[in-house]
Amino acid sequence: MESFFFPMTQLSVNVNKIATLRNSRGGSIPSVILISGIILDAGAYGITIHPREDERHITKQDVFEIQNFLKSYNEKKIKNGSPKKEFNIEGEPSDRFLNLVLAAKPDQATLVPVKPGEITSDHGFDLKNKTVFQTLKPMVERLNKEGIRVSLFMETDFEQYPLVKELGADRIELYTGPFAHAYDKSPEDGAKSFQSYELAAKEAHKLGLGVNAGHDLDTNNLKLFAQLPHLAEVSIGHRLVSQSLVDGMEKTIGDYLKVLSIGNEV
C-alpha cells in the first residue's frame, strides 16, 4: 500500500500552456523542455501534461521528449542526492490514451473525463454510471499491472469514493474549479466551499486513497487550500504560468532595454 506521509504538499506543474504558446506561432519557442528544466530546478516536484487527441497543446512528440528529458534529469540529480522528479500524464479513458501512457511509462496516470469540444476539464467522473465504471476498470487494472500509479479526477461526492477503491485506483484528484471560483468571489465564499473538500479528503483517506488536487489553484486560494488534510500533490498550470508572466515581465523588459541601450552606443 502507498505511504501517505508527506512532509509537505508536492507541486507538479502542468506545462500545457507552454505548448499552447509555442503552437500558436509554430517552431520550437518557447521550449517545453527548457521551461520544464527551469520548473524542476526551481523546486517543483514534477511535470504534468494532458496530451489531448487534437494535439492543440501537448503533442505525442512532446510526451516522449519530456519522458527522455526527465529520465536524463533524474539520472543526474539522483547521483547528487536529489529526490526523483515525477512525470504525471492526464487524459481520457481511451485506447489512444492507454497506449500512450503504456509507452511513456510515467510515474502517475491521472484519468480525467473529457467532453468533445471542451476547453478544459470541468467535472469529475460519475462512477455511479455503470458504463463509466466498466470503461475504467480494465484500464486501471492494466496501469496497475505496469506499476503506474493511478489517480481519478473526482468531485467532492465522497459517496463515490468506495467505487474508486473498487476500481483499484491509488488516489483521487479533487477537481478544485468550484472552490477556486468561489474564492475568486471572496475568501468567505471560498471558505464555505472548502468545507466540502475537507470532508471529501478525510473520507478518501479513511479508504486508503491518496489525495491530489487541481484546477485554477493559485497563490491566493492556496493560502487556504494548502491546509487540506492529507493533501499529497497539487497539479497547477494555467494560473501558475499566467502569474510567471507577470512576475517575470519586469526583468525581461529590463533585459531588452539593456541590450537596446548597448546597441545604440555602437
N, C-alpha and C positions, 0 to 999 in steps of 0.2 A: 504493500500500500504506500502511496505517495506521502511524504512527510509534509506537514502543513505549518512547520515553524519557519517563519520568515522574519529576519531582523528588521526589515523594512519592506514596504511595498516596492516591487520592481517596476521599472518603466521600460516598456517596449514601444519603440517609435515606428509609426506607420509612415512609410515613405511613398505612398501612392501619389501624394500631391507633388512630390519632386518629379515623378514620372509624368504627371499631367502637364506640368510646366514645360518639360522637355518636349513632349509630344506635340504641344501646341505650336512649336516652331520647327520641329524636325531636328535631326542631328543628335548630338550627344550632350548638350548643355541645357540645364545642369546635369552633372553626372550623378546618377543614383548611387553608384559605388563610392564616389568621393564623399558625398554627403553622408552615406551610411558610416563611413570611417570616422568622420567628424563626430557624428552622433555617439558612436561607441566610445571614442576617445574621451568624450565629454562625460562619460559615466553611465550612459544608458545601458540597460540590461540586455536588450535585444532589438532586433529589427522585425517589424511586421509588414506583410504585404497582403493585398487582396487582388489577385490576378483574375479579373473578370473575363468572360468569354469574348467580349468585343475588344479586349486589349486597349481600352481607352486610356489607361494609365500604365499599370504594370503589364509587361509583355511576357510571353513564355521565355524569351531570351533573357529577360531580366531575372526571372526566377532562378535560372541556373548560373547566371553571373553572380548573383547575390549568394547562392549556395557555395560557389567556389571561393568567393571573397571571404565569407565567414569561416570557411574551413581553414584558409590560409591565415586569417586574422587570429583565430583561436590557437592555431599551432604555435604562432609566435608569442602570443600573450601568455598562454598557459605555461610555457617554458620559464617565464619570468614570475610565475606565481599568481598571475591574474585569473580571476574566475572566468569560466566559459560564458561566452555571449550566445544567446539563443536566437533561433530562427522560428518565427511563427507565421504560418500561412493560413489566411482566411479564405473561405469560399463556400459555394453552394454544394449540397449533397448530390453530386452527379458523377457519372463515369469519367467525364472530362477532368473534373477536379481531382477525383480519387487517383487517376493515373498520373496526374501532375505531381501530387503530393508523394506518391509512392516512388516516383523518380527523383524528386528533390530531397526527400528524407529530412524534413525539418524536425526540430525538437517538439513542436506543437502544431497540431492542425485544429483550427477553430472553424467549426461548421456553422454556417450562417444561412438563414432563409433568404432567398433572393427572388424579388418580383421582376418580371420583364419590364424594362424601361426605367427602373428606379435610379435615382441619382446617387443615393447612399442607402445603407441598411437602416431600416426604421422600425423593426419589430423583431421579437424573438420567436423561437419555434413554438408551435402549438402541438405538443406531444400527445394530446388527447385525440388528435386526428390520427386514426389508425394508418392511413396512407403515409403520413409523415413519419410515424414511428417505424413502419415496416421499410421505408426507404432508408432511414438512418441506420437501422440495426446491422445489416451486413457490412455497411461502410465502416461503422465504429469497430466492429469485430475485426475487419481487415487491418485497420490502423493499429489496433491493439496488438495484433499478431506481429506487426512490423516494429513494435516498440515506440510508436509515435504517440505522445500524449494527446488526448482528445478533449477539447472544450466545446461546449454547445452554447450558442448565443441565446440567452433566455431573458425573459422579463421577471418581475418580482412575484409572479404567481407560483409560490413555493409548493403548492399542492401538486405541481407537475414534477418536482424535483425527484421523487422516487422513480419516476419514469426515466429520468436522466441516468440514475444509478442502474436501473434495469437494463438500459442500453449498453452499459459498460463504459460510459464516458468518465473521465477523471475530474473534470472541472466544468463549471458554468462560467460564461462571461456575461455579466449583467449588462443589459442594454441601458445605458445611462442617459439617453436622449431626454426622456421626460424630466429627470432630475435637473439636467443642465438647463433646459428651457424654463423650468420653474425658478431656478436660481437666477437666471437672467432677468426675470421679473423683479425679484427681490430675494435677499438672503433668507427672509422669513418664509417665503414660498418654498425656497429650496430646502429649508429645514423640515418643513411638513412632508415634502416628497421623500426626503432622506429616511424618514422613519420606516417606510415600506422596504427600502433597501437594507436597512439594519436587520429587520426581521427576516428577510429573504436570505441574507448572508449567514445568519445564525442557523437557520433551518438547513441550509446547504451543508454547513459544517457538521451538523449533527449526523448527516447521512454519509459523512466521509468525503464530500465533494470539495475540491478546491474552489476558490472564488477569484475570478478575474473580473475586470470591468472595462467598459469603453464606450465612447461616443460623446463628443463635444465636451469632454473634460478639459479644464484649463487651470491656470494658477489661481484664479479667483474661486471657482467652485470646489477645487481640490482642497482648499483650506478646511472644508467640512467633509468632503467625501473621503479624503485620506484617513479619516477616523473610522471608516467602516470596519467592523470586526472581521478578522480572518482574510483581509484583502491581500492576495498574493501578488497580483500584477495588474497594471493598467496599460491599455494599448491606446495611444493617442497620436493622431495625425494632423487633421485639418487645423485645429486651433493652435497646436504647437508650432506647425510650420508657419502659420499666419503671424504668430507672435514673434517668431525668429526674424521675420522680415522687418517688423517694427523695431525690435531691439538691435538689429544689426545694420539698419539703414544709415544711421548717423556715421558710423565708422566707414562704411562703404563710400558714402558721399565724400567724406574727408579724404579717403584714399584717391578717389578720382580727381578731386580738386588739387591734391598734391602733385599728381602726375601731370595735370594740365599746367600747373604753375612752372614745373621744371621744363616742360615743352616750350613754354612762352619765353623762357630765358635763353633758349638756344638761338 
